[in-house]
Amino acid sequence: MLAHLGAMQTILEISGLTKTYAGGFTALKGVDLSINKGEIFALLGPNGAGKTTLIGAVCGLVRPTSGTINAFGEDMARNWRRLRARVGLVPQELATDMFERVQHAVGHSRGLFGLPPDPARVEEILRALSLWDKRDAQIRTLSGGMKRRVLIAKALAHDPELLFLDEPTAGVDVELRRDMWRQIELLRERGTTIILTTHYLEEAEEMADRVGIINKGEILMVDGKKAMMERLGRTEALITLAQPLDTVPEVLSAFPVSLTEEGRVLCYRGGGGEGDIGGTTEVAELTKALTRSGIDYTAIDIHESSLEDIFVDLLDGGAA
Amino acid sequence: MSLFNARSAWTIYKQELMRAFRTAMQSILAPVLTTTLYFVVFGAAIGGQMQGGMGGVNYGAFIVPGLLLLTLLGESTSNASFGIYMPRFTGAIYELLSAPVGVAETLAGFVGAAATKSLILATIILGTASFFVDFTIAHPVYAFGYILLVSASFSLFGFILGIWADSFEKLSIVPMLILMPLTFLGGTFYSIDVLPEPWRSVAMANPVVYLVNGLRWTFYGSSDVSIGISLGLTLFFLAICVTLIAWIFRTGWRLRT
């Protein structure tokens, strides 16, 4: 694990980042976060958790109250002019000059970030996002999904090494969302580091290498998706018994089980956590023990908890 | 690159000028039409009845610098204010704020473009005026310099207005309710010497009087107030605007939350 970490290069290092707005609302409470070069990082949290503020602080839209942000190994507050040229942002709102034409808008973004015109590169970006046919269309005439792609194209126009996507699939239908995921995967293959925010668990689960859970301005946990599921994951098995039981029999005391539904269902919750025994393996052991003791059962319903369950647990202040 | 991002500034400048041409009807034709109407009504019709002229020149010619200034103040202010207010309003400003662009590039782009538009307008208006009235420009170089100075100053002022405003109403209140009355009362159509006391003294408190007379001096070599005072006050106004904008960018006021 450590050797693995050593090979990784940190592209963004946030420490002690706090933001208190003028109204007195504290959106970020001492956030520490480090992002590895080349990864897709999903910042997962409910509305108002501080995701957009965090992104805004890195990109220059929000003035941090305290804390430091280092990008590419340099202090962002000090060397902003040089560093911002290497960072791209796709905002949550579809906010751009709607009367602009697609190709021109993307070329403009490139210039704004200080790069010389490069029609070939702009064409490449537009083609990759299936916008080439719409290059002369006014942005206001495009559909919502297309508009979002224009914003992505604008953010890519200066070939950023670090790209922020704030809720890239908010309000986008399922098909477009899958398409967006493919686009993001392609970007990663080109070597772009991507930080996206989402409140769709499916999205974080599907795309991200690592997931950070944020709520009320605090990062609750950051981990690899697999590690997170292993650490907090639970196997839940519901065994419907042929005959109701009053108490859990002595022979089952070694298993994390309890009786529900007035003794008609034996509920197992285990696996994950510190022990290395897989939950499903233990359920198999459990059923053998039941058979040995002559306890008959009629059905087994077994499932692994998803990132969603972990998320809900964390937000409830349950596990962790 | 590390002090001034010339390409970014140029991109903003180009974009803003293109925006003006896209809305050419509103930003160029409208002020030209309005000014033409003034020339027809005040210059040709009423001026033709005024035998003695004003301030030592024919009345039609007398109002040329004032009308030019009326347009310059209004257009510089509204062009620059809309230029920065619109992206704030739509949210598109995120791109500017996340770009490697600071106060210098932003001003060079937005204010430079607004001032350029004003200069183009001034040229067109003077061209139009020459169809209706005969006028001369005594000090063309000073006239150009003064027009440039006023355009830049009021573009900066408009930029501040566009950042201060949080509604379309506020955006139009300042030009409509403050700038226009001050300009009308500022000696655009008359020499303040014709005013009886105490109104003459009251008029001297109107800063636009000094602007109008400064420009009038470059046209006819004489005016109600000395050119030195006019120039000094204009430069002072410019300095205030620059200071305010520097403060806005340092604190992020109404730009960065």
Interface residues (C-beta under 8 A of the other chain):
Chain A: Y21 A22 G56 C59 G60 L61 V62 R63 W80 R81 R82 R84 A85 V87 L89 P91 E93 A95 T96 D97 M98 F99 H108 S109 G111 L112 F113 G114 L115 P116 K154
Chain B: M1 S2 L3 N5 R7 S8 W10 T11 I12 K14 Q15 R22 M86 P87 T90 G91 A92 Y94 E95 L96 L97 S98 A99 P100 V101 G102 G252 R256 T257
